[in-house]
């Protein structure tokens, strides 16, 4: 155990002072090794007199994978997490009585006193051929509604079965059967129903605290994904169906195409159409304990238009969520698939939403630098319209500024990311304190350092 701790400590030291010269390391093993660390500082301050917070935490992981034998291989990944320094994240805001939302995600949101813990994130048997591949066990995932999510110290992982069929170079079909989930910012694995409510639960349709946590009956998720990609035409089509047993059924179709213009420029375009409806009893026969109203029906329309060149990309995006009841997808499982998604906020839990966002990115590849920015207006139902506003969230404007730096010349395996953002309420009338804290009228800062080394 001491040797393992020393080795992980070596990777952290390398993050701070340089990188390991793999050419000088004589590795006498057939296993493929990956070691990685992430150091993350986060802070949130408010324009009003709410509780400000900060946190600095560290993670490290080791991943091993056997060479393929007749198409079969085994891989596993174990991660450790620890707090370096933080404000009191357990203490509640004295005005609202609420608890911290953002910085708590650098540790275990199910136990804020758990400052040091480990997690088996992957352990899977894989088989791969040119036509067919599958994996069984604990593994990463990246689908429309269930995905790694953005930020924090480690992504979301799932347990189940993955099957991939690639009949030709244009088409790929995948099927995921998921029986349990280990969401980001948690230390354990949870059944499907158990995993709903680990993050803030919001309000029920009457405006009372939701009571579904620990009461949702759902045993599995199935995700079918078909992608058709024509690289020569820069065209892609995706169909996704996510079925949450006893809860909901969601369909997504998405088209994206880049149109060639002069001077190596391309016109960027995209269209999203989604439909979601509740099924069975929504997780519980008791309406007060269910996760979703089985009679909910929501449709979502998204559009993207923009331009990109070898040096820059910009696009404008539009999303509208309509229908009856709330569009719901557990935040524990992944971020929004919408074109208008902006990091550190989501539009899940609402209906009658109109969002307009803009994105700009400038790349300096020779220097390893990327600068980017988001700006968005999100028009939500009134915060007290609880039937279609689960989190009592006011309409808001958001702006992000970020920079990424990959020092290939002197720090192979290192990368740095800085992000600062603000969210401002658009409502002119006076807002309740609970509609502001953790939501709007704030400044949020992220500073991240990653380091990864591999032996093959």
N, C-alpha and C positions, 0 to 999 in steps of 0.2 A: 504494500500500500504506500509506503514512504517513497518508493521508487516512482510510482505513478504520480504522486503529488509533486515530486521534484521535476519530473518530465513536463508536467503541465505548467509548472512554474517557469521552466526554461522557455516555453512558448510565450508566456507573458513577458518575460524579460526581453525576448526577441522583438516583441511588439514595440516596446519602449526604446530599444537601443539599436535595432537593425533587423536583419533577417538571417536565417540559417542558410549557409552555403551548402545546398544539397549535393553539389558535385563532389564535395570533400567528405561526405558521409558514406561509409561503406555499410549498406543495409543488406544483411544476409537473411532475407526472408522472401517468400513468394507472395506474401500478403500485400495488398494495396492499403497503405495507411494514409489517413488525412487527419491532421491536427489543426484546430482552429481556436481562436480566441476572439472575444468581442468585449470592448470596454465602452460603456454607455453612460453619458451624463445627461440628465433631463431636468428642466425646471419650468415651473408655471407661476406667473405673477398676474395679478388682477388690477384693473383700473380702479375697482372699488375695494372696500375694506374687507376682503375675504382672506382666508388662510392661504398664504403662498407656500409652495413646497419645492423641494429639489431632491434628487437622488443620483448617486453614482454607483453603478453595479458592474460586475464582471462575470463573464461566462467563458467556459472552455469546453471543447468537445474532442473526442477521439473517435474516428470511424475506421473500421477494418472491413475489407472485402476480399474474399478468396478469388483466385483466378477461376475463370469459367472452365468447367469440365463437362464436355458433351452438352454445353449450353446451360448447365446449372452452376449457380454460385450462391454464396451466403454472405450477407453483410450485416453489420451491427454498428450502432452509434450510441455512445454514452456521453452525457453532458453534465457539468457541474455549474452551479450558480452561487454567487455570493454578493452581499452588500458591502461596499467599501465605506460609504458615507451617505447620510440622508437626513432630512428633517424628520419630524415625528409623523410618519404616515398613518399610524394607528389612530392618532388624535383626530377628532371630528372638527369640522369648521364650526366656530362658535356662533355664527349667525344662522346657518341653515341646518346644522346638525349632520351634514353630509360628510362622506369620507372622500379622500383623494381618489381621482380617477386615473390620471395619466402616470404619475411616478410609481404608483403601486404596481403597475404592469411590468416594472423591471424586476420584481420578485414574484412571490406566489400570491396571487389575488385571493386564493381560498384561505390563506393563513398569513396575514401581514407580519406576524411575528417570526415567520420562518425565513431567517436571513441567509441560511446556507443549506442547499439541498442538491440532490442529484436526480437524474431522470434517464431511464432507458428509452431513447427516442426511436431507435430502429433496431429491429431484429427480424430479418426476412430471408426467405428462400426465393431465389429468382431463377427463371428459365427464359432464355432468349434465343430466337432464331430470326432470320430475315423477315419472315412472315408473321410470326406469333411470339408474344412474350407474356409472362405472367409473374406475379409476385404474391406471396402469402406471408402475413405477419404484420409487424409494425413498420410503417414506412411514411415518407413524405407524400404530400398530395398537392395538386394545383389545378383546381377546377373553378368554374364560375362562382359557386357559392361556398365551396369548401377549399380553402387555399392557405398558404403560409401566413398570410396577413402582412401588414407593413410594420416595420420597426420592432422594438423590444429586443430581448437577448437571444431568443431562439424561436423558430417558427412552430406552427401547428403540425402535429403528426396524427396519423390514424392507424387503426388496426383492422385488418380484413383481407380482402382478396382483390387483386388488380389484374385485369386481362386486357391486352393490347393486340389489335389485329391491323396489319398494314398490308393491304392487298397490292398496292402500287405506290409510287412515289407521290401521288397526289392526295391519297386518302388515308386517314387513320381513324379507327374506331376503338374506343376504350370503354370498359365497364368496371366500375368500382363497387364492391360490396363492403360496407363499413359497419363494424359491430361496436367499436369503441373509439374514443377520441382523447388525445392529450392536447388541449388547446395551449397556445402560447401563454406565457405568464402563469403556468400552473406546474405543480410538481408531480402530479399523479395522472392516472388514466381513468376515464369515466365512461359509463354506458351512455347511449344516445340520449335517453331522457334525463339522466343525471347531469349531463353537460349543459343543459339549458338552465341558465340562472347563475352561472359562476361569475359572469360579469354583471354590472348593474341591471336590475330587473325592470326598472321603469314602473309604470302605473297600469292598472287595469282600465277597462273602458268606463268605469265610474269615477276614476281619479284617485282610487285607493292604491296603496302599494301592491304590486302584483304578488300573487300567492302561488304561482305555479312551480317555484323552485322545490325540488324533491317530490313533486307530484305528477310529473309528466311520464306517461307510459308510451315509450317508443323504443323498439328493439334494434332497428337497423336503418341504414340509408343506402339507396342504390343511386349511382350516378352513371348515366350513359352520355358519352360525348363522341360526336362525329365531326371531324375537321377535314375540309377539302381545301388544299393549298396549291396554287399555281404560282411558283416563284417567278417564272418568266414574266407574268403579268402583274406581279405583286398583288394577287387577289387571294382572299381567304373567306371561307364560309364555315360557320360553326353552328352546330345544333347541340343543345345540352338539355337533358332532362334530369332533374334532381327530385327523387321521391323519398320523403321522410315518412317512414311507416307510422300511420295513425295521426299524422300531423298535416302534411301539405304535399302538393305536387307543383313543381315549377318548371316551365318551359322557357328556353332562351334560344333565339335565332339571332345570329350576328353576321353582318357582311362588312368587310373592309377591303378597300382597294386604293392603291397609289397609282395615279395617272402620270405618265411621263410628260415633262415639259422641257423647255429649252434650258441650257446651261446646267445640266445635271440636277435640275429641280424636279420635284414631284408634287402633284396635288394629292392631299390626303383626304380620304372620305370614309365614312362609316355609318352603319345603320344597325340599331338594336331594337328588337321587339321581344318583350317578355310577358308571360302570363302566369299567374299563381292563383291557386285555389286551395281551400282547406279540404281535408278529407276526414272520414270516420268521426271521432269525437274530439279531434283537435288536441289529443293528449290526455284528456280526462273527461269522464261523463259529467262531472260537476263543473258547471260553467265558470265558477269562481276559481277553479284550480287548473283549468286547461291553459295550454300555451297559445293556441290559435283558435279563433272562431271558425268552425268547419264550413260556415256559409260565406266566409270572406272570398272575394274575387278581385284580383288586382291586375291591371295591365300597365306596362311600362314601355315608353317609347324613347329612344335615344338617337341622336344624330351628331356626327362629327364632320368638320370640314377644316382643312388647313393646308400647310405647305411644309416641305422639308427639303434640305439640301445636305451635302456632305458636312457642312459646318453648323447647321442649325435646324430646329424643328419648331413649328408653332401650330396650334389648332384651337378652334372654338368648339364647344360642346354644349349639347342641350339634352336634358332629361325631364320627362314628365311622368309622374306616378299617379294613376287614377284608379277608379273602380269603387268597390264597396269594402269597407273595413280597412285594416292595416296590412301593408306589405311587410311580412316578417321573415327573417332569416337569422338564426342565432348568431350574435356577434362573436360568440366563442369559436365559431367555425371558420370565419373568413371575412374579408372585407367586401364591400359592394362591388359588383361587376360593371357598374355604370360608367359610361364615358366621362361623366362629370365628377367622378370620385376624386377627392383631394385628400392626401395623407393627413391623418389625425382627426378625421371626422367622417361620419357616415350619414346616409339618409334612409337607413332601415328603421322600421317602426312607425312609418307614416303612410298617409295617402294624401291626395291632392297636393302634391309637391311639384314645384317647377324650379329647376336648377339650370343656371347658365354659368359655364366656367371657361377660362382661357388658360393655355399653357404655352410657355416658351422655354426653349433649351438652346444653349450655345455651347459648342464643343471645341476644345483646343487639344486635339489628340496628341500632338507632339509634346505637350506639357503635362498630359495626364489629367487635365482639368475639364470639368463639366459644370456650368452654371445653369440654374433653372428657376422658374417661378410659376406659381399658380395664382389665379385670382378667380373668385366665384361669388355669385349671388344665389342664395338658397331660400326660396319662398316656401315656407311651411304653413300648415294650418295654425290657427291661433293656439298658443301654448296651453290654454285651458280647454281646448277641444279634444278631450282625452280619447274619444272613440277612434280618432285618426291621428293622434299625436301621443305615442306611447311614453316618450321621455319628457313631456312638457317642455319642449325645446322651441325657443322663438326663432323666427326668420333671422338669417344672419348673412354677413359678408365675411369672406375669408381670403387672406393673402398669405402665400408661402414664398420664401426665398431660400434657395439651397445651393450648396456647392459640394462637389465630389472630387477627390484628388487621389489618383493612383500613381505613386512614385516609382515607375518601372525602372528608372535609371539607378536608383540607390536603395529601393526598398521592395524588392520583388516579394509578392505575397501580401503586402500591406495595402490598405485603402482607408481613406478618411471621408467622413460625411458630416456636414454641418447643415442644420435646418433651423430657421426662425420663422414663426408664423404668428398671426393675430387673427382673432375672430371677434366681430363686432355685431351686436344686435341691431336689426333693422327696424324693430318696433319703436314707435314714437312714444306710446303710452308707457307709464311706469311699469317696470317688470318686478315680479316677485323675486326675492333673493334666490329661491330654489330654481328659478328659470335662468339664472346667470352663472352660479357657481358650477364649475366643471364643464361649462358650455360656451359662454360668450364673454366679451369684454375682457379679454385676457391676452397675454403674450406668452408663447411657449417656445422653448429652446431645446434642441437636441444636438449633442456632440458625440460622434461615434468613431471608434477606431477598430478595424478588423485586421486580423492576420491569419493567413492560412498557409500551411506547408503540406506537401504530399510526397510520398515515396511510392513508386510503382515498380 
